[in-house]
């Protein structure tokens, strides 16, 4: 899978608000953000596991509290 293909697969799973933020992030010309491929792939696997009911999703509050 190419980097672009993997990135698009991750993008398709994002909520609408996150898609807009992601597009805005890509559109910024003066800033550079490092996105590591393995992090994207791991995130995609986790999203698919949550959608399949294999893993429980967490709220932001749970993540910040370390739960």
Secondary structure, DSSP 8 states (H G I E B T S, - for coil): --HHHHHHHHHHHS-HHHHHHHHHHHH-SS------HHHHHHHHHHHHHHHTTSS----HHHHHTT-
